[in-house]
């Protein structure tokens, strides 16, 4: 019996699978081949252009909300991703993946990039390498470590991943985010290593920061702060957090002893960075987002549509 030429077999398998909707197992029996071979033939059909798959374009971004955010808060950039998931890690992954291409356009070769930690930033860093490959980056964490163990969403870990992705130079901030008292912080900042980090903060081109909500703070979740600390911060008017620093409704750092104990970029230095990109998800962060945007802590925002609309609504009610 004459064997069917491979090119014809590929076409037949492609027809049976994509047009006639037969399963790979059915096709394998029909053409007397293993299912693994059928899978390989289907891959070849795509690689050789025998099968050309087209998908109707999905508009991931909400241009109307982006324009509204830029107008309301004088932002340079706004990236608003339409909601598919309602909340949690799925929403962070969705925003991180679909916004990574827009973030790629904001990063240039040779820049100094600073990062805090956050779930949404972790997803952005995860997918960023698919859309750009800037050379000569210098990467620096914007805050110390939250706990003794390094989490996958921590500032130092995201900095390391970004440096690895682009072959950039990683600078290390070997410190807990909170030290015991102001004197220890003062002594620590006098170290040569810390002077290098502070110099990078002054020269930084882009800062990627999370925007936290005080009542669901990662510092509470990770045990860096307790319920008494939370109550004290609320008493000082704290409503949000970025870079381990707690700010009030006007985006100003709260006058608490935490301010004198934190090892992170000061908010006055953060405001001087040419491009500070805030990344967060969720309507519950609206007040913190509005405070950060209105006060100039951030100059660009990556967020989901639900969070964007909540921020605009909050700003409208409190104007």
N, C-alpha and C positions, 0 to 999 in steps of 0.2 A: 504494500500500500504506500502511495506517494505521500511524503510528509508535507504539510502546508508550510510555505515559506514563512519565516519569522515575521516579516513585515505584514503579511496578510493575517497572521495569527494575532498580532497586536491590534490590528483594525477590528477583527472579529470580537476579541475580548472587550475592547472599548465599546463596541456597539452593544454587546449583550449587557454590559454593566451600566453604561450611561444613558442608553436609549431605551433598552428593554427592561431595565431595572431588575435584572437577575442578581442574586447574591454571588459573592465570590466563590462560595462553596458550590453553588449550582453550576457556575461557569467552569470550575475545575473539573467537575464530573463530565460536563458536556465535551470538553476539549481534551480529556484524558491527561490532565496535568495536576500538579499539586497546587494547593491554595496559595502557597508562598510564591510559586511561579506566576500565577495569575496576578498577584499583587505587584510583582516586578514588571510584568507586561503593562499593567495599568500606569505604573510610574513612567515607563518608557513612552507610552502614548502621550502623556503630558509633556515630557521632555522633548519629543520629536514634533510637537505641534499637531499631532493627529487629533488630540482632544484639546480644545481651547475653552477654558471656563471663564465666563464673564459674570460678574456680580454687579447688580445695581448699586451705585455709589451710595454710601451711608454718610450723611452729614453729621459728624460726631459733635461739632461745635455749634453753639447758639450765638450767632453773630449779633443778634439784637441785644441779648443780655451783656455781651462783651462791650458793645458800644455804650450801653447804659452804665456799666461799672466805670469805664474810663471817664465818662462825662461826670458822673456823680462824685468820684473820688480823685480825679485828675491823675489817673494811672497812665503809665506809658504803654503798658500791655495788659490785656485781660484774655485769659483762655478759659472758656466756660464749656464744660463737657456735659452733654445731655445725659440725664439720669436713666440708667437701665436697672441698676440695683438701688435699693432704698438707703442702705447704710452699711457701716462696718467695713471689713477687709475687702469685700467684693467691690464696693464703691471706690475705695482707694486704688485698687488694682485697675479698675475701669478708667478712672481719671489718669492714673499714672501712665497707662499704655497709650491712651488716645491723645494725651497732651504732650507726650515725649517729643514728637516731631516739632511741635511749636517751641518747646524749650530748646531744642537743638539749634534753632535759628537765633537764639539769644546768646549763644556761647561761641566765642571766637578763639582761634589758636593763640597760645601764649598768655592767656589770662590767668589771674589769681582767682580761684573759686573757693568760697567758704560755704560750709554746710552745717546746719543743725541736724537733729534727728527728727523723724516723724514717719508714720506709716505711708503717707502719700508720697513724701520725698523718696522713701525706699523704693516705691514702685517706679517713680520717674527715673531714678538712677538705674534701676534694673533694665529698663527698656531704652534708655537714652542712646546706648551704643549702636542701636539698629538704625539710627537716623543721622549720626554725625561721627566724626573722628578727629576732633581738634587736637593738634600736637602742641607740646610744650606747656601743658597746663601745670599750674602749681595748686595743690589742693590742701586746704587747711580746715580742721574742725573749728566751729565757732563756739564750742562749749566743752566743758569737761564731761567725764563719764557719770551717768546717773547712779550706777551701782558697781559693785566689785566685778560682776560678770558683764561682759559686753553683749548687748542685745542686737538682733539683726537690724533694728531700726535706729540704733544709736548714732550720734554724730560721727564718732571715730570710725565706726564700721562702714557707714555710707561714704565717708571720705576715702577710706581704703579701697572700697569697691570702685569708686569713680576713678581713682588714680590707676588701679589695675586695668580698668576698661580702656583707658586712653593712653596708658603708658606715661602718666604724669608723675610729678614729684609730690610725694605725700609728706606733709609736716605733721608732727605729733603733738598733741596737747595732753601730756601725761598728768592728769589731775582729776580728782572728783569734781563734780559741778559745784558742790557746796563744801567749804572747809569750815572748821570749828568756830573761827572768829575772825575779826577784821585784821588783827595783827598777823595771823598766819597767811591770810590772803596778801597782805602788803609784802611780807617776806618772800612769798612765792613769786610775786610779780617782779621782784628784783633779780631773779635768776636769769642768766643769759639766754637760756632756752625760751623763756617767756618773753623776753625782750624781742627775740626774733619773731615770735608769733604776733606780738602787738604791732611790730613793723609791717607784717603782712596784712594785718587788719587795716592799717592806714593806707596801704597800696592796693587793696582788693578791688577787683573789677565787678564781680558778681557774687552776691550772697543768696543762697537758697535756704529759706527758713520755713519752719512749720509755724502755725498759729494755733496755740492751744487754748482750750477753755478751762478756766480755773477749776470748776467743779468736777471735771473729768480728767484732771491733770495726770500725765504719765508719772509725775514725781510722787503723787499719792499712790498710784498703782504699783510703782516699783519700790515703795517704801523709803524713798529719799526724804519725804515729808510725811508727817502724820496728820491726824484730824485736828489736833491743836494748832499745828502750823497753818492748816487750811483756814481755820477760824480766824487766826491772827491776820492772815493775808486779806481775807474778806473784810475784816475790820479796817484795813488800810485802803479799801476801795478797789482791790485787785479784781479784774474781770477777765484778763487774758494773760498769755505767756508766750514769749519767744526767746530763744537762746538762753533759757533758764532764768529769764528776767520777767518779773511780773509787772504788768502795766494796768493803769486805770482806764476809765471810759474816755479820757482825752488822749490816750496813748502815751502817757507819761509814766516813768518807772515809779512804783510805789516806794514811799519812804519807810522801808522796814529794814530789820537787821539782815535779812536775806540779801539785800542789795550790797551789803558790805562783806558778804561771805561767798558770793558767787564768782566762779572762774569762767568767764565767758566774755564775748565781745560786748562792750558797753553800748547801750542804745544810742548814745550821742555819736559814737563811731559808726554804728550801723546806718544811721541816717545819712552819713556822708559817703557811703558806698554808692557808686554811680547807678548800679542796678540791683535792687533788693527784690527778689521774687518770693512772694508768699505762696505756699501751697497747703491747701487744707480741703476737707470735705465736710458736708453736713450743715443743716440749717441751724443746729444748736450753737454753732460758733459765730453766728451773725454779729453779735455785739463786739466780740473780739476782733473780727475781720474789719468791721467799720472803724473801730478805734485805731487799729494799725494803719488802715488806708488813709483815714482823714488826717492823722498826725504825721504822715510821711515816713512811718517805719518801713513801709513797703512801697515800691514803685511799680510793681507788676503783681498780678494775682492769677493763680491757677486753682480752679474750684469747680465743683459740680453745679448744675443748673439750679438745683434745689437750694444749695447754699448761697448761690449768687442772688437768687430772688429774695431769700430771707434777709440777706444783707441790705439789699435795696429797700425792702419793706421797713426794716428796722431804722435805717437812716431817714426814710421819709416820715416815720412816726415821731422821730426824736429830733427833727430839724428845727 
